[in-house]
Amino acid sequence: MTTAILGAGILGTCAALEIADRGGRVVLIERNAQPISEASLHNEGKVHVGLTYAADPTPDTVRTMQTGAARFLDVLARWVPADALDRLRSQPFDYAVLDDSQVPPDAVERHFARVEAAWRQAARGSARPPVAPDRPFWRPLAEAERLARYAPGRVTAAYETAEIAIDPRGLAPLLRRAVADHPRIEWLGRTRITGIERQDRGYFILADGPTGPARLGPFPSVVNALWANRPWLDRMLGIDQPGPWFTRFKAGVRIAGPPPAGLRSVTAVLGPYGDVVVQPHGETYLSWYPDCMIGSTRNAERGEWSEHAAGIDGDRIAMRAIAAMAAIQPAAAAFLASPPAAIEVSGGAIYALAVSDIDDRASRLHRRDIVGIRSYDAYHSVDTSKFTLGPALAVDVADRVHPR
């Protein structure tokens, strides 16, 4: 049986590898030249254990993220050597509560305590928990520590945590090689999907490839692992989304070279803020929400990162984002005093169920609990939601397509 997997981000790539490992044949179709492009490549790579989601009054988002996080490295280790994964671990994250945070420090601390208690249970079966082993799960910084790292007044409380990121830029070539080397995966890159048809013999995929229009199939099963365009393809089969959705087009800034002395991986909470990630190989990822959000659509069936990214002023975005982060973490100001020789600004689309942006305290963007797989006979549409959930959902969709 051959399965068509549409989209080769973190979900589609891992699903292809998992199904092929089980003896199935896969055709992996992607509009970019390589797997792991756009949003799966240009993100901070954080393996969320739930700390970010202090605005969700329920435990649902924490439970969802921890289910994915606990399996994240265990699943990836099927195709990537464990020592290689260890080399991709970032410096652990601090969390900085800003003076205009939507959630005050005392509520953040209560949330962190609940997350830690849930994590002890969630990580019990994990062979490779994606947290820093040499840090407590979280601890508040003493005032002297906070003032040494962060701007007084702007940062009202700060915490060390064990949460880490896995560098997507380092992970991508390892997964690309696994796809290229697998004898049961047929790779169709530079192939843009234009439609889908369901017939008695199975599903046919309409696409524009390097040699022109094509009608691929029939396929007895299909996994829709697209990202911004997933609702558009679902609609062709009469499938609606479970609610209104919001697609954001967000950039990130990658800065080559050693980070400035004292620069910390940090997530600012809670609101339209940003992150710094100090990667293990001498690169820094930085994103500041107001400057790096370059577009958005609501309930649009199609969305193209390339259209929103065309003509953006990458240098301006980078300098404004660095300046905003330097106002929180003064060590980042070194990037302004001596501009790095190599800065890359790129990103991708982010799909989520919501009607308002993250600056709204009540926005569903602060929750990630209605996610996962929706199956209709042999057609499976998967909302990955976050990078964290990709590997675990890949195994779960493989269980439906090609059970062991």
C-alpha positions, 0 to 999 in steps of 0.5 A: 500500500502506498500512502501520499503524504502532503507536506514535508515539514516536521510532521510529514517527514517523520510520518513518512519515515515511520510508515516506511519503517513499518513496511509501507510505501510513501510518496512524500510531496512538498513544494520546496526543494527539501524536507523541513523548510519554512516554518519547520526550519525557521522557528526557535525549536523549543520543546514545550513542556507547558511553561509558556501557556500560563493564560490557559485556565485549563490543564488541557494545553499543558497536557497536550504539549507534555504528551508531545514533548515527552516523546519528542527525542524518543521518536526522533532517535529512530532516525537520528543518532542520540548523540547527534540529538544531544548536540542540538540542545540549546542553552536552557531557557530563562523566563522573564515576566515583563512589567506589562505582562498579561499574567503577573508573577504570582500567577506565573509561579502557580502555573509553573508549579502545576506544570512541574507536577504534571511533567513528573507524570508525563515524562515517566516513560521517556527515555530521553526527556527533553529538559536540561538534566543539570537544572531544577525544573524551575526556580525564581532568580534572586533579585541580584541575579535578575538585575545582573541579567535583565533590565530593571523595571522592565523585567519584574520577575525572572526564572531559570527553567529546564526547558530547552530547544532543539535546533531545527537548522541542525535537525533538518539535514539529518532528517533529510538524509534519512528520507533520501536514504529510505528505499520505501520513500519516493520524494517529490520536491518542487511539487505544488499541490493544486487539488485532490479528488476522491474516486472509487479507486482511491485519492488522486493528487493534482500537482504542478511539478518540475515537468508541469501539471500532473495527476498522481495516484490513485492512493489508498490513503492520504495524510494532509500534513500541509500547514497554512494550506491544510484547510484549503485542501480539506475543503475540497473533500467537504471537510471544515475546520473545527472553528475559525482559524488565524494564520500568522506569517512570522519571521525569525532572526538568525545571527551567526557567530558566538553570542555576546557574553552573558546572553541567555536563552529567554522567553518573555511572558506573557503577551506579544513578546519574543524569544532568544535562543542560544544554540549550541553551535554558536548561532543565536535565534531571536524573534520579537513579535511586533516586528517579526509578524509580517502578515496574517489572514483569518479563515483564508483557505490559502496562505503563502509565506513567499507572498508575505515575505516578498519585499520585506526589509530584513535588516530593518526587522532584525535591528528593530527586533534586536533593539526590543530584546536589548531593552529586556536583556541588555547583553543583546545590545552588543549586536547593535554596537557591533552588527554581526556579519551574517544575519538571516531573516526568514520564517513561515506560516503559523496556523491556529484556531483563533479569532484574535491575535496574541495581544488579546488575553482571551485569544485562543492563541494562548491555548493549543488543546484542539489539535491533532488528527482528524480521520475521514475513512483513509484521509487524515488531516493533521493539525500539528500546532507546534513543532513540539508535537510533530514527531509524536503525531507522526507516530500516531497518524502512522498507527492509523495508516499502517498499524504495526 
